Amino acid sequence: MRIEVELPEIEAEEATICSWYVDEDDEVEESEDLVELLAGEVTFSIPAPATGKLVEIVAKEGDVVKVGDVLAILETEEEEEEEE
């Protein structure tokens, strides 16, 4: 299953991508920090919402992103359960 990692609600309207802690195709654990951002004078990190593989970095270092923007795509091995 693919999960979009988005910029969550923050006190500022936008943030700048400072650096990625992981690269595309890296395996990540749930709650592992993925990316560091700067909003105003405050830096913060966004953790992985699930365990899986980071298949695409959408927002590159230096990009300015707004709340709700997709930063990366994470692929998990969890399949959605099918109802019989």
Secondary structure, DSSP 8 states (H G I E B T S, - for coil): -EEEEE----SSSEEEEEEESS-TT-EE-TT-EEEEEEETTEEEEEE-SSSEEEEEE-S-TT-EEETT-EEEEEE-S-------
